[in-house]
Amino acid sequence: MRRSTRSRPQSVWRLLAAVFAAALLATQAPAQQDGYVGSDTCAGCHTDAAEAWNGSHHALAWTEATPENILADFDGTEFALGNMRVRFRVGEDGTRVASVTERDGVTTEYPVQSVVGVAPLQQYLFETEPGRLQSFDVVWDTEKGEWFHLYPGTNPPPEDALHWSGPYKTWNARCATCHATGYEANYNMATRSYASEQAEIGVGCEACHGPGARHAEWAEQWQTTQAAPPENHGFPRDLSDPAAFLDTCGGCHSRREAYFDGTPPAGTSYHDAYNLSLLRPGLYWPDGQIRDEVYVLGSFLQSRMQDKGVTCSNCHDPHSSELIAEGNAVCTTCHSPAGNPDFPSLPLEVFDSPEHHHHPAGSTGAQCKSCHMPEHVYMGNDWRADHSFRIPRPDLSAETGAPDACTSCHTDRKPDWAASEIASWFPDSPNRGPHYGQVLARAVNSPEPVTDDLAALATEEAQPGIVRATAIWLMAQEGTALDAATMERLLADPDPMVRASALDAGRSAEQPEILLLIAGMLDDPSRTVRIAAAKAMLGAPIAHLPGAMSAQLQQAQGEWQAALVSRLDFPETHLQLGGMALSTRRFPAAAQAFAEVTRLDPQHVDAWVMRARLAAALEDVDAVREILEAAIAANPEAPALQGMMSQIDAQSP
């Protein structure tokens, strides 16, 4: 196992200090709260909830490497993919061991350190360095009873950052927060090592409810004192509030950027803890359907159900995490002639019938989820359902390029056939009008600017906030500047995603009225918006801000700094640091930041290009050649690097 002994580039620290000045320590991420008592303590009183939770996917999200927890066959089994081979065995002491021969011919034995998940696959963690856990890409199919590789089409070599031992598969940084309770990564940049801690592995009671010490203290004394419970029964959040579920569940069930080193302080609202990914190309289809592994929240925020107040616990039991009923009975809890008094706008009609779904009763096509929650496979065998609960629109497939639920089952048919069938079933349907996917698709795919359509979508308040925020982001990608009136309107929007996207779109603005609007958002209630405002103010042509606004800028910059410092093990963080340094003309610091990117991810061609350009400006041709030789060795087929080397060769005597 190769391990760098180089010290952390000190100029990266100097970059942070220079960019944030006195704000460097103004707002650090809060230390992890104490007060965790463990799920066993909770189970002593809450027996029914504990019984439902025990054995759930949450409880088994991360477990110890005991023979009872390990479901895979380690008794001499083998797996091979190309020239990478793995032999699995049981050690004399019962430890499960994987002997891995990599593509470079090096064989290393790894004891299983701990176990991830229970079905439909189970993954195993190896400790490759003291404290550093990596998630192995050869996993166990618990349904078929066999090994398989998560990424058989790539199977990268050890020197590739996407290899299972690389930074994108480091459990401490990428996954552990959502598989543990009360987690802190504790990455030390000086030694490039981890001293991670958690109150409990697995998603325990306090992962959702928050630390339980105050509740337990009250409960222990209640029999004697009969004292009224403290606020929220001693917990930091009232989970009887439906809105709390989006904050509580959404943090892990979403594609997002985190602001804290591990578990956010209990009770933190979603947009104070995370920056949710928008409907960007590659992550979602233009119509908002899931494409990459984006989990649930980004889809659910597009749904009419979320708009009407439906939340996770209306369909899922919070403790077992199972559905509250089988099959269509989940949906008919509300979508039936009886309706649901909690949602008075429901049409009181029969939906679970051939007259509605037009498929034989009991068939796959008669299941509500087949049409309204199409599923896709991730991690090799794990089916995930789209939670936007959309009405099938095969009539849009040609325009958006997105799949449709109908031809996903009727694979021998085309979307225009499906559209014709639906039109014959529902000739007067109001659901075949314009769709935001049409605008987003044109913005992504069309060479013609669609600025006016994006602007109209961005300000259409009836549309989901995540859709409108995406429209603003696409306008910025087109280079469209927002005028002051539109910016002011968007910055007053109730959705933090819309406000943050508007600020991102104004980052290059120089008009005094725009800059003042941006500065006015530095004290926004949402951390996501405050950080977006701090980013937009970086390098702004403002010599002096009023005292109160200057303090707000310092505070917001401190929050941004704290978020960056919590992710110094991410190549993406150092890419941001490099961009920040360039924007403030701190070129040596930028060179160091991009060097850290390529150390963590040698396949990051753009970072190599920036290193070469900076070396050309700051050093000499020999330094540029040295960088390009290392870059090409790691990326031999990258045209940009080859082109730069050709230019250097042409300039050489």
N, C-alpha and C positions, 0 to 999 in steps of 0.2 A: 504494500500500500504506500503510494507516494504521498509525501506531505511536505508542503512548502515551509521552509524555516525563515523566509523573509519577513521582516517586520512590516507592520502596516505603514503604507506611505503616509508620512506625517503631513504632507501638503494637503491630503484630503481633510484632515482635521483643521488645517489652516483655512481650507476652503470653507468649511462649515462656519468657522469663526468669522471669516471675512464677510460671508454672505449675510449672516444673521446678526453680526456685531453683538451688541449688548443683549440681544434676544436669545443668544445661544442657550442660556439657562433660564430664560424667562418662563417657559412653560414646558416642563418635562412631562413625559407620560407618567401618570400616577402609579405609584408602586402597587403591586398586587395586594388586594385587600386580604386581611386575615379573617378568621372566623369560620373557616370550613370545618365541618364536623364529620363528613363522610356519609355515604349512602347507608351504611350499616346502622348508623345512629338514627337516621330517618325511618328506616324499616321497623325499628322497635315499636313505633306507634302507628305508622301509616302502612299497615300490613297489606291492604288491598292494592294500594298504589305500588308498593314494593313488589308484590307478586306479579302484577302486570308488567312492571319494568324489568324484573329479573328474567334474563334470557332474551330480551329485546335486542334489536339492532343497535340501539343506543347503549345499552349495558355492555354489549359485546363489541363495541366499536374499536376497542383497544384492550387487550388482555395479556396476562402473563403467559410465558411460553411453557405452560404445563402440558403434560400428555393429554389431559382432558380437553384443553382448549384447542390443541392443534388437531385439525381434522384431516390433514394431508397424510398420504402414505410415504413415510420416510424409510421404509424397510427395504432398502436397496433399489428403489426406483430411480429412473434416469429420465433426463429430458435433454434434447439437442435441437439447436436451431442453427443451421449452417455449421460453422466451426466453433460455435460456443456450446459447451456441454456442462451439464449439472448432474451430479450424483448425490442422492439423498440417503442418509443413513441415520441410525440411532446409536449414539455413543454408549460406552459402557455404563455411564451414570444416568442414562436415559435422555440425555440432551439430544435434541434434533439438530443435525448438522447438514449443511449444503456444501459440497465440494465443487467450486465453480472454476471451470477452465474457460478463460475469456478468449476472445478472438485473437489476442496477441500471444496465446499459448501459455500464459501465466495461470497457474492453479492456486487458489486460495480457499481455505476452509473457513466457513462462517457458522458458528452456532446461532440458532434462532434466538434472538434477544427478546422479542415479543411478537404478538399476533394481532392482525388487523382484520376485523369483520368476521362474518360467519356464513353468509350466503348472499348471492349465488356463487361468490368466490371468496377465497381467504388468502390474504397476503401476509408475507413474513418480513420482519425487520431485522437487519444485521447491524451490529455496532462495528463500523469500519475504522473508527478511531475512538479513543476514550470520550464518551459522551455524545458522539455523532452517530445518529441512526439514519440508515438509508433503507428505502422501501424497494425490495427486490422485484424485478419485473417478471419473473417466472412465478406464477401463482397457481393455486389449486382450485379447480372447478368442483364445487361441492355437490353439484347436481349430476355431473357425468363421472366424477371420481377419477379425474386425470389432471396432469399438469398442462398448462398452456402459457404462452408468452403474451403479455399485454400489447406489445407493439411488434408483431412478427414481420411487418413490412419494412421496419427500419433496423431493429436489432443493432444499435450503434456500438462502436468499439469503446474501450475504456477511456480513451482520450477525448471522446465527444462529451460535451456538457449534458447531452440528453441521455447518456448512459445512466444506468440505475445508481451508480456511485457518484453522479454529478450533482451540481447545486440545485437542479430542478426536481430532484428526487430526495432531497434531504428532509427527513421526517420532522426534525426539530423545527424547521423553518416553514415548511409548506403545508403540513397536514395535522400536526399534533394538536394545535389549538382546538380544532373541532372534534378531536377524538379523545379529549381529556377534559378534566374539570379543574378549574383554577390553575391554568397553565402559564408558564413563563419560559420563553426560549433561552434567554440569558446568553446571547452570543457575544463573545469577546473578540473584537476586531483585531486587537493587538496580537493575540495568539491564534486567531481564526479557529476558535474552538467553542464548544457549548458546555454550559453547566445548567441544563434545563431542569425545571422543577414543575411538579403538578401536585395538586391536592389529592387527585385520584385519577388513575387511568380509566378510560371509558367515560361515556357521557352519563355522569351520575345525577342524582337529584339536584345538587347545587349548581350544576352546569346551566340549568334553566331557572331555578328559583333563586339562585344567589347564595352566598354564605349563610349557613343556618344557625350560627352560634346564638344569636339573639333570640331566635324562635325557640331553640332547644332550651335555653335558660328560662324563658317564660313558661314553656310547657312543663319543665321539671318542677317549677314552683306552684303551678296552677292548682294542683290538688289541695295544697295547703292554704294558698292565699286567695284563690278564686279571683285573682286580679284580671282586669280586662286586658286583652292582648294589645301589644304595641301596634303602631301603624303597620298595615300589611302583614300582621301577625309576626312582625320581626324580620320580614324579608325586604329587600330593597325595591321590589317591584310587585305590583298587584297584578297577578296573572289572571284574575277574573275579568280584567279589562281586555276586550278582544284586540284592541290596538297593540297590546303588549306582545302578542304572539308574533307579529311581523318583526319586532325588534329582537325577541328572544329566539325564534326559530330562524329568522332571515339571516342572522349573522353567519351561520354555518351553511345554510341552504341557499347560497348565492355565489356568483362569481364576483369577486370584489377585491379591493385593495384595503388592507387593514391599517389602522392608525396606531395600534398598540402592540407591544411585545407580548403577544399571547392573549389571554382572556381579557377583554375590556372590563373596566370597573363595573360591578353588578349594577344593573338598572340603566346603563348607558343606552341612549336611543340609537337606532341603526345609523343614521347619518352623522352622528357624533363619533361612531366607532369605525365606520367603513365608507369607502367610496365605491358605490355600486357600478359595475360595468354596464355601459349603454348597449343599444342594439347594433353593435358594430359589425361590419362585414367579417366573416369568419367565425364569429361567435353565434350570431343569429342570421336567419334568412331575412331578406328585406321586409317581409311581412310580419316579422317578429317571432316566427317559429324557431325553436331551438335548433342549433346546428352543432356547435361544439359543446363541451361539457360545461354548461352554465348553471346546472342545478335547477332551482325552482323559482326563486323570488323574482328575477327579471321577467319570467313568463307570467307569473301570477299578477304582477302589477299591471299587466296589459288587460286583465280579464274584467268582464262586467261584474263577476262575483265579488272580486276585491272592491270594486267601486261601490257595491251595495252593502259592504260591511261583512262579507263572509271572510272567515279566517281559518287558520290551519285546523283548529280543534273542532270545526264544524264537520270535518270529514275524517280526521285522524284522532284516535285516542292518544292523549298527550303522554301517557305513561307506557303503554305497550308500543306506541307509534304505528299500530296497525289501523286499517280502515275501520270505521265504526260499524260497518255492515258488509255483507258480501255482495259483490257484483253491482247490478243496477240499483240495489236497495240503498246504497250510499247516496245516489243522486235523487231517488224518489223520496228521500227524507224531506226534501224541499220541493222537487219538481213533480208535483202530483196534484190531483184535484183538492187534496186537503191543504196543500201549501205548508207554510211555516210562519207562524205569527211574528217571528223575529225579522222576517223579510216580507213586508206587506206588498211589495211591488211585484211579487211572483205571479205569473199567469197561472190560474188554477185549471190546469188541463192534464190530460193523460199523455205522458211522453213515452212511457215504457210499453209501447204497443207497435205492431207492424204498421199501423196507420201513420205513425211518426217516423220510425226508423226504416221502414220499407225493407226489412230483412226477416227471414224466418225466425220466429221466437226461439230463444235459446242459442242462436247461432252467434259466431264471433261478431258479425256485422250488427247484431241486435244489442251489443253492449254499448252503453253510452260512451265509454272511454275510447272505443274504436274510432268513432267519428270526431269526438270533441277533445280527446286527449291522446293523439297519436304518439306511439312510443318509438324510441330509438335506442340502439345498443351502444353502451359505453363500457370501457374496461373489458372488452372482449365478450362478455355474456350478460351484462347487467342492463336490463331494460328500464329506461327512464321515461316517464310520461310528461308531455308538454302540459304545463299548468296554466296556459292562457285560456283554456276552455273555449276555444274558438269555434265558430260555425264554419264548416268546410267551405272553401272557396276555390274549387278547381278551375273556375273561370279566370282566376288571377295567375295561375301557374305559368302560363306563357310569358306574362309580363314581369313577374317577380322572380321566376326561376326556382321558386320554393316548391317542395313536395306537397302533395295533397293527400288527405287521409283516404280518399276513395281508391286511387290507383296504387296506394301502398299495399292494399289488399288485392284489388283487381289488377294484378300486374300485367295482364294481357290487354288492358284497355288504356286509353289516352285520357288526359284531363278534360278535353272537349266533350268526350262521351259522358264523363261523370257530371260535367256542368249541365249538359242537356238533360240527364236523368233527374238531377236535383230541381231543375227548372220545371220539369213536368210534375214533380211531386209537390212543389210549393210554388205555384205560378204567381201568387201575389205576395211573395216574401219581400219584406222591407230590407233584407240583409244582403242584397246584391248591389248596393250602391258603391260609391267611391270608398277606397280603403287606403289607410296611410301607407300600406306596403307599396302601393303604386308610386307614391312620391319618393319614398326611400329607395326603391329600386331604380328609379330614373336618376336619382342623385348618385347612386353607386355605379351604375352601369352606363349611363348615357354620356356621350362627349359634350352634349349641349347643357349649359348651365340651367339649373332649375331653382334658382335663388328665390323667385317669387313664390313658387309652390312650397318650398321649405319654410319660408318666412310665414306664409299663411298657416302651415301646419304647426309651426312653433308657437303661434299665438292663438291657436284654436283650443280654448280651455276645456272643451268637452273631451278632448283626446287624453289618453293616459300620459302622466308626467314623463315617464321614461321614453315614450315616443317623441314627445315635444323636445325633450333634452337631446335626443339623438338627432332630430332635425337641426337644432342649433349647432351641434357638433359638426354635422355635414356641411353646414353653411361655412363654418370656419375652415374646413378642409378645402372648400372651393376658394378660399381667400376673400369671402364676403364679409365686409365690415358692417356691424350693426350701427344704425343711426341712434342718436341719443334718445329719441322718443321710444323706439322699440326696446332699447336697452333698459330704459327706466321701467317700462311695462313688464319686461321679463324679470327684472330684479325684484319686482313686487309680487311675483308669483308665489303662491303658498307652498309649492313643491321645491324642496332643496335641490333636486337634480336639475330643474329648470334654471334656478338662480345660478348654480355652479357652472352650468354649461354656458350661460350668457357671459359670465365672468371670463371663462376660458376663451370665448370668442372675442373678447375685448382685450386680450393680452398684448396685442401689438398696437393698440390705440394710442394716439398721441394728442387727440383733441382734449382740451382742458375739461369740457363738460363730461366727456366719457370717463376721464380719469377721476373726476370728483365722484361720479356715480360708483365707480369701482371702490374708491376709498371709503365710501359710505357703507360698504358691505363688510368692512373689517370686524364689525361687532355683531354680525348676523348670529341668530340663535343656533345655527347649525355649524359644526366644525368643518364639514365638507365645504360649505360656502366660504367660511373664513379662510380656509387654506387656499381655495381657488382665488380669493381676493388677494391674498399674500403673493401667490404666484403671478397674478396679473400685474401687481405693483413692482415686481422685480425689474429693475432697470428702467422704470418709468421716468420720464423727464420731469421730475418734480424735485425742486431744490429743497423745499421745506414744507412740512405739514403742520397744521395747528397742534398744540400740545396734546389734546385728548386723542386726536386722530393718530398722531405719532405713536402714542402709547398703545393704541389698538393695533397699529401695524406691527409694532414690536411683539405684542402678544400673539397675533396671528402667525407671524414668522416663527415664533417659538414653537407653536403647535405644529407647523410644517416641519421644522427641524426635528422635533421629537418623533414625528412619524418616520422621517428618513433614518434617524439614528436607530429606530427599532427594526430596520430592515437592511442593515449594512451587509448581510450575507446574501442579498439578492443582487444579481448583475443589473437588474432594472434600476435599482437605487443609484448605483454609481453612474449609470447612463444619465439619470436626472442630474446628479451632481456635476457631471461633465457639461451638460447643457446649461446649468446655472452659471458655471464658471465662464463659459463662452459668452453668455449674455452680459456678464459684468467684466469681460475682457481680462480675466485671470487665466491666462493661457497655460502657464506651467501646471497650475492646479487642475485644469481641464485635462491636460495630458496624463496626469497621475490618475484621475478618475477613469478615463477611458482605458488606461492600462489595467486597472482593477477589473473592469468589465471583461477584458480579454483573458485575464488570469482565471476568472470564474467561468467564463464561457468563451473558449477559443474559437467557436464557430460564429461569433457575433461579428460579421463582416463589417457592418457600419462602424463599429467601434474601432476596428483596425484601420479603416479608412481615415477616421478622425485622428487617430494617433499618427498616421503617416503625414497627414496634412499639417498637424501641429509641429511635428519634427522638422518638416520642410521650412516652416516659418521660424522655429526657435533654434534649430540645431544645424546640421549639415547633411549632405547627401548620403554620407556613410550611415548616419543614424536612421535616415529614411529607409535605406536599403536593408538595414538590419531588421527593422520593424516589418517590412514587406516580406522578407524571407521567412520570418516566423509566421506571419499571417498566411502566406501561401502554403507553408508546410501543414498548417492546420486546416486550410480551405483550398486545396489544390485546383479546384474547378471554379473558383469565384472569378467571374470576368472583371469585376471592378478592381480586384487586387492585381490580376494579370496586366490589366491596362495601365495601372499606376507603375508597375515594375517596368513595363515596356517604355514608358516615358522616362524613367530614371536611366534605363540602359541607353536610350537615344541621346540623353544629355551627357553621358559619361564620355570622356576622351578615348 
